[in-house]
Amino acid sequence: MHHSSSNIPSTVLDEEKIPDDCISSLTVDNLIFTLHDSKLKVLLVKYNRGLANNQWGLIGHWVRRDEDLKDAALRVVKKTTNADNLYLDQLGAFGDVDRYPASRIITIVYYSLVRYEETALISGENALLCEWFDVYDLPKLMFDHSDILAAGLNYLKYKVRHEPIGFNLLPEKFTLLELQEIYEAILNKSLDKPNFRRKFQKMNLLINCQEKQKKVAHRAATLYRFDINEYEKLKEFGFTFEF
């Protein structure tokens, strides 16, 4: 884990410390997902001050007055993970009256997908720790963050069946097994290998790179990449991928 003194954003600093250039009742929170050791993981921080002291939660920040919501979310994700190449989209607004004990704060939640090997985590001065956790094996989360995560996971399960977003967790060239692992990790279930491959090949999304994996202990598997034109079409019109 990489530590530095750069200031990690936090939605939970004491009230009087909200920066002057930020909106006092509006935050962004981020569900940052990755695939590591064949598991879907989410990035959490353990805060060291304010109402969240010593508690784990999602990574967020106040929204600046001159900043679009998406830009605020992107700023937080890039600052925390150091990943440049990522997928980011809005999940929705969470605004229960009592979601934050001290005052009325509405948060707009974004989810992002990053490649594990492209990240170098930074925990800053408002955080004790910044760590990846298996989404199905989490510590207790602060405020309404476990509700937010549950909503994000449900949406991801829906999304992965209707849009090819899983590719954002894969390297440019990948094996069919690596592709299947993404779906298994998000859906939290084992899939039948021949069936999975047959269904995926039918979508004409994959291009055979005509090369094999290198430096692997087992029999080298064929590498694929996705057809960007087909990918864009599927992204636009969607599909239904039933397992």
Beta strands, then each sheet from edge to edge (+ up, - down):
strand 1: 22-36
strand 2: 39-47
strand 3: 56-57
strand 4: 59-64
strand 5: 87-94
strand 6: 106-113
strand 7: 127-134
strand 8: 206-212
strand 9: 222-226
sheet 1: 3+ 2- 1+ 4-
sheet 2: 3+ 2- 1+ 6+ 5-
sheet 3: 3+ 2- 7+
sheet 4: 8+ 9-
end
